[in-house]
Amino acid sequence: MKIALPDETGRSLDYTLIGTPIAQATLGANPARVVYSAAHVVADPFSANDPSGRASVDWGKTMEFRRYLAGMGLGIAEAMDTAQRGMGLDWPGALELIRRTRAELPDALVANGCGTDHLPPGEYSLDQVRAAYLEQVEAIQALGGRIILMASRALVKAARGPEDYIKVYSDVLAACDHPVVLHWLGEMFDPALAGYWGAATFEQAMETALAVINGNIAKVDGIKISLLDKDKEIQMRRRLPLGVKMYTGDDFNYPELIEGDAQGYSHALLGIFDPLAPAAAYAVQKLGEGHAKSFRATLDPTVPLARLIFRAPTQFYKTGVVFLAWLNGFQDHFIMLNGAQAMRPLPYFTEVFRLADGCGLLRDPDLAVGRMKKLLGVYGV
């Protein structure tokens, strides 16, 4: 099968598809690693709302994708930045998403993003930030949901040093009914989070995060680090107290980090495991069977695709995630909340197409080719 794809000058070159779709796999009840896919939402393309206004979600298609993930035994990290949380999806929309997933998939492994994003931009006191966190904690727990405690833009502005982070986090964790996953999101994902944990360096920030964990061990299931630096993740992983998990958020180096080394390994809570869901399920199944080589042979070829999707400016990675969802038939259009489908250039899309094909992530190549041709037509090709 061939398709003519333009290069950066507009010249068309024939590309012959080479990929074989990855075999379907389902993780069992006790997989070798805990794996969460941070799932995207599907926008309603027929809404009269402006892209910059209130998010309009196609709930049917959004829930259908979550059933697909849960059907492979993957956990779902709900209402995270992959779903454009704080970047198109507001708190009322996020809470509705959490409610629907809880109702439709009561037995699935689901953890839900909890933050302070309902606060309008501005300056707030520590008490106001704490109250905002607690408001979302209460709302999610009222639905019976587990929590991922996300980084707070408001806390960056309010905190005067590490002690303020430790105090706010300790107070919020005390209100949580079950152990939570902390989320350390780097500024490459959200520039407003620069200086998180009240520190100028990674080493200083890590000490504060570890102080929060060590002071609240019974309340912490694990921590997800999204810094795109494997050495930093491994350094912190080796210092976590017994029983506290490291969830990799490194969309550049996940195969090595999940496989681990003689001193430990990372579990996964990844945005890239939305488009890579079949590869993730198959690879972790093989890892559990003792086939580490098959694990790496499945995931290693996906790394160039992940690095392209998450290239700088990293906060626009969601465009690549939803593009692949459209190519693979999980939605009938390539429209996103906040008009985010326009945040990457045409050469990006053509290269995502090639790389996804090469590692077997186009589940219906005929459909993918047809949709790629439609996108090219929009660009005048």
C-alpha positions in Angstrom: 0.0 0.0 0.0 1.3 3.4 -1.0 0.6 7.0 -0.2 2.2 10.2 -1.6 3.5 12.3 1.3 4.9 15.8 0.9 8.3 16.8 2.2 9.0 20.2 3.7 9.2 21.8 0.3 5.8 20.5 -0.8 7.3 17.9 -3.2 5.4 14.6 -3.0 7.2 11.3 -2.5 5.7 7.9 -2.5 5.7 6.1 0.9 5.0 2.4 1.0 3.5 1.1 4.3 5.6 -1.6 6.0 4.0 -2.1 9.4 2.1 -5.1 10.8 -0.5 -4.1 13.5 0.6 -5.2 17.0 -1.2 -8.3 18.3 -3.9 -7.7 20.8 -3.0 -8.6 24.4 -4.8 -8.3 27.7 -3.0 -7.8 31.0 -4.0 -10.0 33.9 -5.0 -9.1 37.4 -1.4 -8.9 38.6 0.8 -7.6 35.8 4.5 -7.3 36.0 4.1 -3.5 36.2 1.2 -1.2 37.1 0.4 0.6 33.9 -1.8 3.7 33.6 -2.7 5.2 30.2 -3.4 8.9 30.5 -6.4 9.1 28.2 -7.5 11.9 25.9 -11.0 13.2 25.4 -12.9 13.4 22.1 -14.2 16.9 21.2 -17.7 17.4 19.9 -17.1 18.8 16.3 -20.6 20.0 15.9 -20.6 22.4 18.9 -21.4 26.0 18.3 -18.9 26.9 21.1 -15.8 28.8 20.1 -12.6 26.7 20.6 -11.5 29.3 23.2 -14.7 28.9 25.1 -16.3 26.1 27.2 -15.1 22.7 26.2 -17.7 20.6 24.3 -17.0 16.8 24.7 -18.3 13.9 22.7 -19.0 11.8 25.7 -20.0 8.7 23.7 -16.7 8.4 21.9 -14.7 9.5 24.9 -16.2 6.7 27.0 -15.8 4.2 24.1 -12.0 4.8 24.1 -11.8 4.2 27.9 -13.6 0.9 27.5 -11.0 0.0 24.9 -8.2 0.8 27.3 -9.8 -1.1 30.2 -10.5 -4.1 27.9 -6.7 -4.5 27.5 -6.3 -4.5 31.3 -4.7 -1.0 31.3 -5.3 1.4 34.1 -6.7 4.8 33.2 -5.3 8.1 34.5 -8.3 10.2 34.2 -8.7 14.0 33.7 -5.0 14.6 33.3 -3.2 16.9 30.9 -3.6 14.4 28.1 -7.3 15.2 28.3 -6.3 18.9 28.0 -7.0 19.5 31.7 -6.3 23.1 32.3 -5.6 23.6 28.6 -9.2 23.4 27.3 -10.9 21.1 29.8 -12.0 23.0 32.9 -12.7 21.6 36.4 -16.5 21.0 35.9 -15.7 19.2 32.7 -13.0 17.2 34.4 -15.3 16.2 37.2 -18.0 15.1 34.8 -15.4 13.0 33.0 -14.3 11.4 36.3 -18.0 10.8 37.2 -18.7 9.1 33.8 -15.7 6.9 33.9 -16.4 5.8 37.5 -20.0 5.0 36.5 -19.2 3.1 33.3 -16.1 1.3 34.5 -16.5 0.7 38.2 -14.2 -2.3 38.3 -11.4 -0.7 36.2 -8.1 0.6 37.6 -8.7 4.3 37.5 -7.0 7.2 39.2 -8.2 10.8 38.8 -6.4 14.1 38.5 -7.0 16.4 41.4 -5.6 19.9 41.4 -6.5 23.6 41.9 -7.3 24.5 38.3 -10.8 25.9 39.2 -9.1 28.9 40.7 -9.0 31.8 38.1 -5.6 33.1 37.3 -4.3 35.4 40.0 -2.6 35.5 43.4 -3.8 33.3 46.2 -2.8 32.6 49.8 -1.6 29.2 51.0 -4.9 28.8 52.8 -6.8 29.4 49.5 -4.6 26.9 47.6 -5.1 24.3 50.3 -8.9 24.9 50.3 -8.9 24.6 46.5 -7.1 21.2 46.6 -9.5 20.0 49.3 -12.5 21.0 47.3 -11.4 18.7 44.5 -10.4 15.9 46.8 -13.9 16.0 48.4 -15.6 16.0 45.0 -13.6 13.1 43.6 -13.8 11.0 46.8 -17.6 11.6 46.9 -17.7 9.6 43.6 -15.6 6.8 45.1 -12.6 7.8 43.0 -8.9 7.4 43.7 -6.6 10.5 43.4 -3.6 11.7 41.4 -2.5 14.8 43.2 -1.4 17.1 40.5 1.0 20.0 40.6 -0.6 23.4 41.2 0.1 26.6 39.3 -1.5 28.6 42.2 0.9 26.9 44.7 4.0 28.0 42.7 2.9 31.6 43.2 1.8 31.3 46.8 4.6 29.3 48.3 7.6 31.1 49.6 9.8 28.0 50.1 9.9 24.2 50.5 8.2 24.4 53.9 5.1 25.8 52.3 4.9 22.8 49.9 5.4 20.3 52.7 2.7 21.9 54.8 0.1 22.2 52.0 0.7 18.6 50.7 0.6 17.1 54.2 -2.7 18.8 54.9 -4.2 17.7 51.6 -2.9 14.1 52.0 -4.4 13.9 55.5 -7.8 14.4 53.8 -7.4 11.6 51.3 -9.2 8.3 52.0 -6.8 6.1 50.0 -3.1 6.4 49.0 -2.6 8.8 46.2 -0.2 9.2 43.3 1.8 12.5 43.5 2.5 14.1 40.1 5.7 16.1 39.6 5.1 17.8 36.2 8.1 19.6 34.7 8.0 23.0 33.2 8.5 21.6 29.7 4.9 20.4 30.0 3.7 23.5 31.7 5.9 26.6 31.9 3.8 28.0 34.8 5.2 25.2 37.0 8.9 26.4 36.8 10.4 26.3 40.3 8.1 23.7 41.7 8.8 22.5 45.2 10.3 25.9 46.0 13.6 25.0 44.5 15.9 26.2 41.7 17.6 22.8 41.1 16.4 19.2 40.7 18.3 18.0 43.7 16.7 20.6 46.0 13.3 19.9 44.6 13.7 16.1 45.0 14.6 16.6 48.7 11.3 18.5 49.2 9.3 15.9 47.4 10.9 13.1 49.4 10.2 15.0 52.6 6.5 15.1 51.6 6.5 11.3 50.9 8.5 10.3 54.0 6.2 12.4 56.2 3.1 10.8 54.7 4.1 7.3 53.6 0.7 5.7 54.5 -1.0 8.2 52.2 1.3 7.9 49.1 1.0 5.0 46.6 3.7 6.5 44.4 5.0 9.5 42.5 4.9 10.1 38.8 7.8 12.2 37.5 7.4 13.9 34.2 10.8 15.5 33.7 11.9 13.7 30.5 15.2 12.8 32.2 15.8 9.2 33.0 18.8 9.8 35.3 16.8 12.1 37.5 14.0 9.5 37.7 16.4 6.7 38.6 18.1 8.8 41.2 14.8 9.5 43.0 13.5 6.0 42.4 16.4 4.6 44.4 15.6 6.8 47.4 11.9 6.1 47.6 10.8 4.4 50.9 9.8 0.7 50.7 6.3 0.3 49.2 6.2 3.7 47.4 6.1 3.2 43.7 7.9 5.2 41.0 5.5 5.8 38.1 7.5 6.9 35.1 6.2 9.9 33.2 9.2 9.9 30.9 7.8 9.7 27.4 11.3 9.6 26.0 12.9 6.7 28.0 10.0 4.5 29.2 11.2 1.1 27.9 14.5 1.3 29.9 12.8 2.7 33.0 9.9 0.2 33.1 12.3 -2.8 32.5 14.5 -1.4 35.3 17.8 -2.6 36.6 19.3 -4.6 39.5 18.2 -1.9 42.0 14.6 -1.5 40.9 12.1 -0.4 38.2 9.4 2.1 37.4 5.7 1.4 36.9 4.0 3.6 34.2 1.6 6.5 34.1 2.1 7.8 30.6 0.4 10.0 28.0 2.2 8.1 25.3 0.4 5.0 26.4 -2.8 6.4 25.0 -1.7 5.9 21.3 0.7 3.1 22.3 -1.9 1.2 24.3 -1.6 -2.1 22.3 2.2 -2.0 22.4 2.1 -1.3 26.2 -0.3 -4.2 26.9 1.6 -6.6 24.8 5.0 -5.6 26.0 4.1 -5.7 29.7 2.5 -9.1 29.2 5.7 -10.4 27.7 7.7 -8.9 30.6 5.5 -10.8 33.1 6.1 -14.0 31.2 9.9 -13.5 31.6 10.5 -12.3 28.1 12.4 -9.1 28.6 13.8 -9.2 25.1 10.3 -9.3 23.6 9.3 -6.4 25.9 12.1 -4.3 24.6 11.6 -5.5 21.0 8.0 -4.2 21.2 8.6 -0.9 23.0 12.0 0.2 21.7 10.8 0.9 18.2 8.1 3.2 19.5 10.5 5.6 21.1 11.2 7.7 18.0 7.5 8.2 17.6 7.1 9.1 21.2 10.0 11.6 21.0 8.4 13.2 18.0 5.0 13.5 19.6 6.5 15.0 22.7 9.0 17.3 21.0 9.2 20.9 22.1 7.0 22.8 22.7 6.1 19.7 24.7 2.7 21.0 25.9 1.3 20.4 22.4 2.0 16.7 22.5 -1.8 16.1 22.8 -2.1 17.0 19.1 -0.1 14.0 18.1 -2.1 11.7 20.5 -5.5 12.7 19.0 -4.1 12.6 15.5 -3.3 8.9 15.9 -6.7 8.3 17.6 -8.3 9.7 14.5 -6.1 7.7 12.1 -7.0 4.6 14.1 -10.8 5.1 13.9 -11.4 6.0 17.6 -13.1 9.2 16.5 -14.6 10.4 13.2 -12.8 13.8 13.0 -9.5 15.5 13.9 -10.9 18.3 16.0 -9.7 19.1 19.5 -10.6 21.1 22.5 -9.2 24.6 22.3 -8.4 24.1 18.6 -5.3 22.2 19.5 -5.3 20.3 16.2 -3.6 23.4 14.7 -0.7 23.4 17.1 1.7 21.2 14.9 2.8 21.6 11.3 2.1 19.3 8.4 5.6 17.7 8.3 5.0 16.6 11.9 1.8 14.8 10.9 3.4 13.1 8.0 6.3 11.8 10.1 4.0 10.7 12.9 2.1 8.7 10.2 5.4 7.0 9.0 6.7 6.2 12.4 3.3 4.8 13.6 3.2 2.6 10.6 6.7 1.4 11.2 6.0 0.2 14.7 2.7 -1.5 14.0 0.4 1.2 15.5 -1.9 1.7 12.6 -4.5 -0.9 13.4 -6.3 -0.5 10.1 -3.9 0.7 7.4 -6.6 1.2 4.8 -8.5 3.5 7.1 -5.3 5.4 8.2 -4.3 6.0 4.6 -7.7 7.3 3.7 -7.7 9.7 6.6 -4.2 10.8 5.9 -5.2 11.7 2.4 -8.1 13.8 3.8 -5.7 15.7 6.0 -3.4 16.3 3.1 -6.3 17.7 1.1 -6.9 20.3 3.7 -3.4 21.5 3.2 -3.8 21.6 -0.6 -2.0 18.4 -1.4 
